[in-house]
Amino acid sequence: MARRQGHPVRDIVCDFDASETTCPACLTTFATQGVTRCPECGLNFA
């Protein structure tokens, strides 16, 4: 679906058991504790 809408598609896994992870949409690295959205682009992980 992302590809059809012209968004880039990346092969990234978000590990919310780790202390930090990388957003697959904008590649921002952020702390995962208590997070349900990317702090940079707002991608919802819930």
Buried (B, 14 or more C-beta within 10 A) or exposed (E): EEEEEEEEEEEEEBEEEEEEBBBBBBEEEBEBEEBEEBEEEEBEEE
